[in-house]
């Protein structure tokens, strides 16, 4: 069984802020991983593309 990496993520976007828990198959290791997460949050939460991760914490 593959290890899951769980994170609590806080973000801002053009209309406010939010937070979400995220489970990833690999740990966050680069800014590209964070940018991918921003795009996924925008898509999954039906937000505009202004999503910017402010902080994340491994759970």
N, C-alpha and C positions, 0 to 999 in steps of 0.2 A: 504494500500500500504506500503510495507516494505521500510525502509529508506536505501538509497544507500550511501556508503562511498567512496568518490572519492579522489584519491591521484595522485600527480605528483611524479614519481620515476626516479631517476638517477642511472645508473648502469655501471659497467665496465665488460669486458670479455676479452678473450685472444687476440682478434684482435682490441680492441679499447674500446669505451664507447658509451652510448646511453641514451635516456630518453623516457619515455612513460607515458601516463595517464592510470590509473587503476581504475576500479569501482568494489567494493567488497560488498557483502551482510552484512558483519560484519566488525567492525573496526579492524585494526591491533593492536594486544595486546601482542604478544610474538615473540620470535626469530623463533619459528616454523612457524608462519604466514609469516615472511620474507623469510625463506627458501623455503616455498611453492611458494611464489611469484617468487623467483629466478628460480625455476624449470619451472613455468608456462611461464615466460618471455623467457627462453631458448627454450622451445617448440614452443610457438606461434610466436617468431621472427626467428625461425630456426637457433639458435645459439648453440654453444657447451655448455657443462655443467659447464663452468667456470664463468657463470654469477654471479656477486656479487653486491647486492644492496648497493650503497654508501650513499644514502640519500632518504628520502621520506617526502612529505609535504601534509597534508590534504588540499583539495581545498574547 
